[in-house]
């Protein structure tokens, strides 16, 4: 009997269930409606209170420790939220932390003397607060386009919301309007003196600073010497360079595309004469049409280099218009004829240096050159004529140009000892003589050149072997033999001097 009572006491008691009455049904409907009104993301805690203890809850209050309450709120993060914070659903009602289902209790925290716990607020994370500050602009345009859609919806909320704008540094720093302009008090002459020390590519950047600098940069004094060697010039570029008033221009090994004058005012620009005086087009990539257009506007040229270019009679005619021409380098040029030599030799009577070597001149062209060469010639190179030049042409040349100081007759296989004797007789001022590969000249007559007082150097490449050459050098101690392998007649650059043409510096040093 005692064991049976113990077994029965351990058995779970059946929960007392009462039949739901009409009042209980109404109370459940009321609780469900209150649940729908609650907007907190926290789930409601359903507390099933037995009927036996409900009367005790009705007649007593809950004693909650205030310190424990603060700790709970601190852990929940509710102490940093305002009382008017909105929940995630946009409702202005506060969400109770605990809902007790009793017959007469209210589903709010005010019955427990607790502060209302707000819903899930929208607070920026730390990584979302970069470059974001509060502002006064209420329009949505103050927000950046890259802000998430949740921020945009929060910004458009009619109630309390954050006012955001993005702080970005300005792309261009504006100068202080009250700053003192040191260049503004300088005269144009002083500014031009400063600009004269700057390279050309820096001047091009200075032209974009202000209107005054743009006007001063176009001054002709800053563009007198320009080096455009190994460059590719698009159509119209060379025309702008010539209009800047350039004085010395180097375009060796450059590619020039025509036309050189472009734009609606090109006919006017073509009629304007340039101030160019020194022009180096050695081994440049330019067609005869481009060359003709260049020389059609040049009338003050003093020294020209057209080495290894293709020319025609019209180009030679334009070059002949430069009556002050002093040096002309047409070495290895193609297309030189007697009709082209006529305007050159008849108009350019001040010519001092002429290089016509390896131009494939015909015999009648060589004859005309020896007869009509200006007497002002001091340096002449007509090498490579092969059999088109004879002793008669050399004799006529010595009479026409008695003041020659340098003469190059290399690779003239038709010359004999008579040419050497004629040179010794008529050319008293000769300093340099080249007879390389003139195989019909006897090596024994070369030492007789030692009698010429003014002679300083002789080139006889390919005529003597090493032994006889050493004997010749010993017999001519005063004269240098085979020292200059390449001719320097009328050439703009010689040796390693690649920054100057005819002794005029054209390349700026970078500052």
C-alpha positions as CSV (number, residue, x, y, z in Angstrom):
1,X,0.0,0.0,0.0
2,X,2.9,2.3,0.8
3,X,4.6,1.4,-2.4
4,X,1.5,2.1,-4.4
5,X,1.2,5.6,-2.9
6,X,4.8,6.3,-3.9
7,X,4.3,5.2,-7.5
8,X,1.1,7.3,-7.7
9,X,2.9,10.4,-6.3
10,X,5.6,10.1,-9.1
11,X,3.0,10.0,-11.8
12,X,2.5,13.4,-13.6
13,X,-0.7,15.0,-12.7
14,X,-3.2,15.7,-15.4
15,X,-3.3,19.4,-16.2
16,X,-6.7,20.9,-15.3
17,X,-8.5,21.9,-18.4
18,X,-11.6,23.9,-18.3
19,X,-14.0,24.3,-21.0
20,X,-13.5,27.5,-22.9
21,X,-16.3,29.9,-22.1
22,X,-17.4,32.9,-24.0
23,X,-15.3,35.3,-21.8
24,X,-12.2,33.3,-22.5
25,X,-12.9,33.4,-26.2
26,X,-13.2,37.2,-26.2
27,X,-10.0,37.5,-24.2
28,X,-8.1,35.4,-26.8
29,X,-9.4,37.6,-29.6
30,X,-8.2,40.7,-27.7
31,X,-4.8,39.3,-27.1
32,X,-4.4,38.4,-30.8
33,X,-5.4,42.0,-31.8
34,X,-2.7,43.4,-29.5
35,X,-0.2,41.1,-31.0
36,X,-0.9,42.5,-34.5
37,X,-0.4,46.0,-33.2
38,X,3.0,45.2,-31.7
39,X,5.8,46.1,-34.2
40,X,8.9,45.0,-32.4
41,X,11.1,42.4,-34.1
42,X,11.3,40.7,-30.8
43,X,9.0,37.7,-30.5
44,X,6.3,37.9,-27.9
45,X,6.8,35.6,-24.9
46,X,3.7,33.5,-24.3
47,X,3.5,32.7,-20.5
48,X,1.0,30.1,-19.6
49,X,0.0,30.8,-16.0
50,X,-2.0,28.2,-14.2
51,X,-5.4,29.2,-12.9
52,X,-4.4,28.5,-9.3
53,X,-1.7,31.2,-9.4
54,X,-3.6,33.7,-11.4
55,X,-5.3,35.1,-8.4
56,X,-1.9,35.7,-6.8
57,X,-0.8,37.7,-9.8
58,X,-3.9,39.8,-9.7
59,X,-3.4,40.9,-6.2
60,X,0.3,41.4,-6.2
61,X,2.9,43.5,-8.1
62,X,6.3,42.4,-9.5
63,X,9.4,43.7,-7.7
64,X,12.1,44.3,-10.3
65,X,15.6,45.2,-9.4
66,X,16.5,48.6,-11.0
67,X,20.2,47.7,-11.3
68,X,19.3,44.4,-13.0
69,X,17.0,46.3,-15.3
70,X,19.7,48.8,-16.4
71,X,22.1,45.9,-17.0
72,X,19.5,44.2,-19.2
73,X,18.8,47.4,-21.1
74,X,22.5,48.0,-21.5
75,X,23.1,44.5,-23.0
76,X,20.2,45.1,-25.3
77,X,21.5,48.5,-26.4
78,X,18.3,50.3,-25.5
79,X,19.9,52.9,-23.3
80,X,21.5,54.7,-26.3
81,X,18.2,54.9,-28.2
82,X,15.8,57.8,-27.9
83,X,12.2,57.5,-26.8
84,X,11.0,58.6,-30.2
85,X,13.0,56.1,-32.3
86,X,10.9,54.3,-34.8
87,X,10.9,50.6,-35.4
88,X,11.7,48.7,-38.5
89,X,8.1,48.9,-39.7
90,X,7.9,52.6,-39.4
91,X,5.4,52.5,-36.5
92,X,5.4,55.2,-33.8
93,X,4.2,52.8,-31.1
94,X,6.7,51.3,-28.7
95,X,7.1,47.6,-28.5
96,X,6.7,45.9,-25.1
97,X,9.5,43.7,-24.0
98,X,7.2,41.2,-22.2
99,X,3.5,40.4,-22.8
100,X,1.8,38.6,-20.0
101,X,-1.4,36.9,-20.8
102,X,-3.6,37.4,-17.8
103,X,-7.2,38.3,-17.5
104,X,-6.8,41.9,-16.3
105,X,-3.1,42.7,-17.0
106,X,-2.1,45.2,-19.8
107,X,0.3,44.2,-22.5
108,X,2.7,47.0,-22.0
109,X,5.7,47.7,-19.9
110,X,4.2,50.6,-18.0
111,X,2.5,48.2,-15.6
112,X,6.0,47.0,-14.6
113,X,7.6,50.5,-14.3
114,X,10.0,49.8,-17.2
115,X,11.0,52.2,-19.9
116,X,9.6,51.5,-23.3
117,X,12.0,49.5,-25.5
118,X,12.1,50.9,-29.0
119,X,12.0,48.8,-32.1
120,X,14.9,48.1,-34.4
121,X,16.3,51.5,-35.3
122,X,18.3,52.3,-38.4
123,X,21.8,53.2,-37.1
124,X,24.8,53.6,-39.4
125,X,27.5,51.0,-38.9
126,X,31.0,52.3,-38.3
127,X,32.1,51.5,-41.8
128,X,29.1,53.4,-43.2
129,X,30.0,56.6,-41.3
130,X,33.0,57.6,-43.4
131,X,32.8,61.0,-45.0
132,X,29.2,61.4,-43.8
133,X,28.1,64.3,-41.7
134,X,24.9,66.0,-40.9
135,X,23.8,68.8,-43.1
136,X,20.9,71.2,-43.7
137,X,19.9,70.1,-47.1
138,X,16.6,68.2,-47.0
139,X,16.5,67.3,-50.6
140,X,17.4,63.8,-51.8
141,X,20.0,65.4,-54.2
142,X,22.3,65.9,-51.2
143,X,22.8,62.1,-51.0
144,X,25.3,60.3,-53.1
145,X,24.0,58.0,-55.8
146,X,26.1,55.1,-54.3
147,X,24.1,55.1,-51.0
148,X,22.1,52.0,-50.5
149,X,18.4,52.1,-51.1
150,X,17.7,51.6,-47.4
151,X,19.3,54.9,-46.7
152,X,17.3,56.6,-49.4
153,X,14.0,55.2,-48.0
154,X,15.1,56.3,-44.5
155,X,15.9,59.8,-45.9
156,X,12.5,60.1,-47.5
157,X,10.7,59.1,-44.2
158,X,8.3,61.9,-43.3
159,X,9.2,61.7,-39.6
160,X,12.5,62.3,-37.8
161,X,15.4,61.3,-40.1
162,X,19.1,61.9,-40.6
163,X,20.2,64.7,-43.0
164,X,23.3,63.4,-44.9
165,X,25.7,64.8,-47.4
166,X,29.1,63.6,-48.7
167,X,32.2,65.7,-48.2
168,X,34.5,65.5,-51.2
169,X,37.6,67.6,-51.9
170,X,37.3,70.0,-54.8
171,X,39.0,68.9,-58.0
172,X,40.7,72.2,-58.5
173,X,42.0,74.2,-55.5
174,X,41.0,77.8,-55.9
175,X,43.5,80.4,-55.1
176,X,42.9,82.9,-52.4
177,X,41.3,86.0,-54.0
178,X,43.3,88.2,-51.6
179,X,46.6,86.6,-52.5
180,X,49.3,88.8,-54.0
181,X,50.0,88.2,-57.7
182,X,53.8,88.7,-58.0
183,X,53.7,88.2,-61.8
184,X,51.0,90.7,-62.2
185,X,53.3,93.6,-61.2
186,X,56.0,92.6,-63.6
187,X,56.3,94.2,-67.0
188,X,56.0,92.1,-70.2
189,X,59.7,92.4,-70.9
190,X,60.5,91.0,-67.5
191,X,58.1,88.1,-67.9
192,X,59.5,87.3,-71.4
193,X,63.0,87.3,-69.8
194,X,61.8,84.6,-67.4
195,X,60.1,82.6,-70.1
196,X,63.3,82.6,-72.2
197,X,64.9,80.2,-69.7
198,X,62.1,77.6,-70.1
199,X,62.0,74.7,-72.5
200,X,59.5,74.8,-75.3
201,X,57.2,72.1,-73.8
202,X,57.0,74.1,-70.6
203,X,56.0,77.2,-72.6
204,X,53.2,75.3,-74.2
205,X,51.8,74.6,-70.7
206,X,52.3,78.2,-69.6
207,X,50.0,79.3,-72.4
208,X,47.1,77.7,-70.6
209,X,47.5,79.6,-67.3
210,X,45.8,82.9,-68.2
211,X,45.2,85.2,-71.1
212,X,48.2,87.4,-70.4
213,X,50.6,84.4,-70.4
214,X,48.9,83.0,-73.5
215,X,49.6,86.3,-75.3
216,X,53.2,86.5,-74.0
217,X,54.0,82.9,-74.9
218,X,53.3,83.7,-78.6
219,X,56.1,86.3,-78.7
220,X,58.6,85.7,-81.4
221,X,61.6,86.1,-79.1
222,X,60.7,82.8,-77.4
223,X,60.5,80.7,-80.6
224,X,63.7,81.7,-82.5
225,X,65.4,78.3,-82.2
226,X,63.4,75.1,-82.3
227,X,64.6,71.5,-82.5
228,X,62.0,69.1,-84.1
229,X,64.4,66.4,-85.1
230,X,63.1,62.8,-85.2
231,X,59.6,64.0,-84.8
232,X,56.4,63.3,-86.7
233,X,54.7,66.5,-87.8
234,X,51.0,66.3,-88.6
235,X,49.5,68.5,-91.4
236,X,49.4,72.1,-90.3
237,X,52.0,71.8,-87.5
238,X,54.9,73.1,-89.4
239,X,52.8,76.0,-90.6
240,X,52.2,77.1,-87.0
241,X,55.9,76.8,-86.2
242,X,56.8,79.0,-89.2
243,X,54.2,81.6,-88.2
244,X,55.8,81.8,-84.7
245,X,58.7,83.6,-86.2
246,X,61.3,80.8,-85.9
247,X,64.8,81.7,-86.9
248,X,66.8,78.4,-86.7
249,X,64.9,75.2,-87.3
250,X,66.3,71.6,-87.1
251,X,64.1,68.8,-88.5
252,X,66.7,66.2,-89.2
253,X,65.2,62.7,-89.6
254,X,61.7,64.0,-89.0
255,X,58.5,63.0,-90.8
256,X,56.6,66.0,-92.3
257,X,53.1,65.4,-93.5
258,X,51.5,67.9,-95.9
259,X,50.0,70.3,-96.3
260,X,52.0,72.5,-93.9
261,X,49.3,75.2,-93.9
262,X,45.7,74.1,-93.0
263,X,42.5,75.9,-92.0
264,X,40.3,78.5,-93.6
265,X,43.1,81.1,-93.5
266,X,45.7,78.9,-95.2
267,X,45.8,81.0,-98.4
268,X,46.6,84.1,-96.3
269,X,49.3,82.2,-94.4
270,X,51.0,81.0,-97.6
271,X,51.5,84.5,-98.8
272,X,53.2,85.5,-95.6
273,X,56.9,85.2,-95.7
274,X,58.6,83.4,-92.8
275,X,61.6,84.7,-91.0
276,X,63.5,81.4,-91.2
277,X,67.2,81.7,-91.8
278,X,68.7,78.3,-90.8
279,X,66.9,75.1,-91.9
280,X,68.2,71.6,-91.5
281,X,66.1,68.9,-93.3
282,X,68.8,66.3,-93.5
283,X,67.4,62.8,-94.1
284,X,63.9,64.0,-93.4
285,X,60.8,62.3,-94.6
286,X,59.3,65.0,-96.8
287,X,57.8,64.8,-100.3
288,X,58.7,67.3,-103.1
289,X,55.3,68.9,-102.7
290,X,56.0,69.6,-99.0
291,X,59.4,71.0,-99.8
292,X,58.0,73.2,-102.4
293,X,55.4,74.5,-100.0
294,X,58.1,75.2,-97.4
295,X,60.5,77.1,-99.7
296,X,57.7,79.1,-101.3
297,X,57.4,81.2,-98.1
298,X,61.1,81.4,-97.3
299,X,63.1,84.4,-98.7
300,X,65.7,85.0,-96.0
301,X,67.4,81.6,-95.8
302,X,71.1,81.7,-95.2
303,X,72.0,78.1,-94.7
304,X,70.0,75.0,-96.0
305,X,70.6,71.3,-95.7
306,X,68.6,68.9,-97.9
307,X,70.8,65.9,-97.6
308,X,69.4,62.7,-99.1
309,X,66.1,64.2,-100.2
310,X,64.2,64.2,-103.5
311,X,64.0,67.6,-105.2
312,X,62.9,69.1,-108.5
313,X,63.5,72.2,-110.6
314,X,60.7,74.1,-108.9
315,X,62.3,73.6,-105.5
316,X,65.6,74.7,-106.8
317,X,63.9,77.8,-108.2
318,X,62.4,78.7,-104.8
319,X,65.8,78.2,-103.1
320,X,67.3,80.5,-105.7
321,X,65.0,83.3,-104.4
322,X,67.1,83.5,-101.2
323,X,69.8,85.9,-102.4
324,X,71.5,85.9,-99.0
325,X,72.2,82.2,-99.1
326,X,75.6,81.2,-97.8
327,X,75.6,77.4,-97.4
328,X,73.7,74.8,-99.3
329,X,74.0,71.1,-98.6
330,X,72.4,68.9,-101.3
331,X,74.5,65.8,-100.8
332,X,73.0,62.6,-102.2
333,X,69.9,64.5,-103.4
334,X,68.0,63.1,-106.3
335,X,66.5,65.1,-109.1
336,X,69.2,67.8,-109.5
337,X,69.4,68.9,-113.1
338,X,71.1,71.7,-115.0
339,X,67.8,73.6,-115.1
340,X,67.7,73.5,-111.3
341,X,71.3,74.8,-111.1
342,X,70.6,77.8,-113.2
343,X,68.5,79.8,-110.5
344,X,70.8,78.5,-107.7
345,X,74.1,79.7,-109.3
346,X,72.8,82.8,-111.0
347,X,70.9,84.3,-108.0
348,X,72.8,83.1,-105.0
349,X,76.0,85.0,-105.7
350,X,77.0,85.1,-102.0
351,X,77.2,81.4,-101.7
352,X,80.3,80.3,-99.7
353,X,79.7,76.5,-99.1
354,X,78.2,74.1,-101.6
355,X,77.9,70.4,-101.3
356,X,76.8,68.6,-104.5
357,X,78.5,65.3,-103.9
358,X,76.9,62.1,-105.1
359,X,74.0,63.8,-106.8
360,X,74.5,62.0,-110.1
361,X,75.2,65.1,-112.0
362,X,75.4,64.8,-115.8
363,X,78.3,66.1,-117.6
364,X,76.6,69.2,-118.9
365,X,75.5,70.0,-115.3
366,X,79.1,69.6,-114.1
367,X,80.3,71.9,-116.9
368,X,77.7,74.5,-116.1
369,X,78.7,74.3,-112.4
370,X,82.4,74.8,-113.1
371,X,81.7,77.7,-115.5
372,X,79.0,79.6,-113.5
373,X,79.9,79.0,-109.9
374,X,80.0,82.2,-107.8
375,X,83.4,83.5,-107.1
376,X,82.5,83.8,-103.4
377,X,82.8,80.0,-103.0
378,X,85.2,78.9,-100.2
379,X,84.1,75.3,-99.7
380,X,83.1,73.0,-102.6
381,X,82.3,69.3,-102.7
382,X,81.6,67.7,-106.1
383,X,82.7,64.2,-105.2
384,X,81.2,61.1,-106.9
385,X,81.1,62.5,-110.4
386,X,83.0,59.5,-111.7
387,X,83.8,60.2,-115.4
388,X,81.6,63.2,-115.7
389,X,84.4,65.6,-114.6
390,X,87.7,65.9,-116.4
391,X,90.9,68.0,-116.2
392,X,89.3,70.7,-118.3
393,X,86.4,71.2,-115.8
394,X,88.9,71.3,-112.9
395,X,91.0,73.9,-114.7
396,X,87.9,76.0,-115.4
397,X,86.8,75.7,-111.8
398,X,90.2,76.9,-110.5
399,X,89.8,80.1,-112.7
400,X,86.2,80.7,-111.6
401,X,86.7,80.2,-107.9
402,X,90.3,81.2,-107.1
403,X,89.6,81.7,-103.4
404,X,88.7,78.1,-102.6
405,X,89.9,76.9,-99.3
406,X,88.4,73.3,-99.3
407,X,87.9,71.2,-102.4
408,X,86.7,67.6,-102.5
409,X,87.1,65.8,-105.9
410,X,86.9,62.2,-104.5
411,X,85.8,59.4,-106.7
412,X,86.5,61.3,-109.9
413,X,88.2,58.5,-111.8
414,X,88.8,60.6,-115.0
415,X,91.2,63.1,-113.3
416,X,95.0,63.0,-114.0
417,X,98.1,64.7,-112.7
418,X,97.2,67.8,-114.7
419,X,94.4,68.5,-112.3
420,X,96.9,68.4,-109.4
421,X,99.3,70.8,-111.1
422,X,96.4,73.2,-112.0
423,X,95.3,73.2,-108.3
424,X,98.9,73.9,-107.1
425,X,99.1,76.8,-109.6
426,X,95.8,78.7,-109.2
427,X,94.5,77.9,-105.7
428,X,96.9,79.7,-103.4
429,X,94.4,79.7,-100.4
430,X,93.6,76.0,-100.5
431,X,93.7,74.4,-97.1
432,X,92.0,71.0,-97.5
433,X,92.1,68.8,-100.6
434,X,90.5,65.4,-101.1
435,X,91.6,63.1,-104.0
436,X,90.4,59.8,-102.5
437,X,89.9,57.0,-105.0
438,X,91.2,59.1,-108.0
439,X,93.1,56.2,-109.4
440,X,94.4,58.0,-112.5
441,X,96.4,60.4,-110.4
442,X,99.9,59.1,-109.7
443,X,100.9,58.7,-106.0
444,X,104.3,60.2,-106.8
445,X,102.8,63.6,-107.6
446,X,101.1,63.9,-104.2
447,X,104.3,64.9,-102.3
448,X,104.6,67.9,-104.6
449,X,101.6,69.4,-102.7
450,X,104.0,70.0,-99.8
451,X,105.1,73.1,-101.7
452,X,101.7,74.7,-101.1
453,X,102.1,77.0,-98.1
454,X,98.4,77.2,-97.2
455,X,97.7,73.5,-97.5
456,X,97.0,71.7,-94.2
457,X,95.3,68.4,-94.9
458,X,95.2,65.9,-97.8
459,X,92.9,62.8,-98.2
460,X,94.1,60.0,-100.4
461,X,92.0,57.1,-99.2
462,X,92.2,54.0,-101.3
463,X,95.2,55.1,-103.4
464,X,98.1,53.9,-101.3
465,X,98.9,50.8,-99.3
466,X,99.9,50.9,-95.7
467,X,103.7,51.0,-96.4
468,X,103.7,53.7,-99.1
469,X,101.2,55.7,-97.0
470,X,103.6,55.8,-94.1
471,X,106.4,57.0,-96.4
472,X,104.1,59.7,-97.7
473,X,103.3,60.9,-94.2
474,X,107.0,61.0,-93.4
475,X,107.7,63.1,-96.6
476,X,104.8,65.5,-95.7
477,X,105.3,66.2,-92.0
478,X,103.6,69.6,-92.1
479,X,100.4,68.3,-93.8
480,X,97.9,65.9,-92.2
481,X,97.2,62.8,-94.4
482,X,94.0,60.9,-94.3
483,X,92.8,62.5,-91.0
484,X,89.3,63.5,-92.1
485,X,87.3,60.6,-93.5
486,X,84.0,62.5,-94.0
487,X,83.5,65.9,-95.6
488,X,82.2,68.7,-93.5
489,X,81.3,71.1,-96.4
490,X,78.0,72.8,-95.7
491,X,76.8,70.2,-93.3
492,X,74.9,71.5,-90.3
493,X,76.3,69.0,-87.7
494,X,79.6,67.2,-87.5
495,X,80.9,64.8,-84.9
496,X,78.8,64.5,-81.7
497,X,77.5,68.1,-81.8
498,X,73.8,67.2,-82.2
499,X,72.3,70.1,-80.4
500,X,73.5,72.8,-82.8
501,X,73.3,73.5,-86.6
502,X,76.1,75.5,-88.1
503,X,77.3,76.5,-84.6
504,X,73.8,77.8,-83.5
505,X,72.3,76.1,-80.5
506,X,68.7,74.9,-81.2
507,X,68.0,72.5,-78.3
508,X,67.0,73.8,-74.9
509,X,68.2,72.3,-71.6
510,X,65.4,70.9,-69.4
511,X,64.9,73.0,-66.3
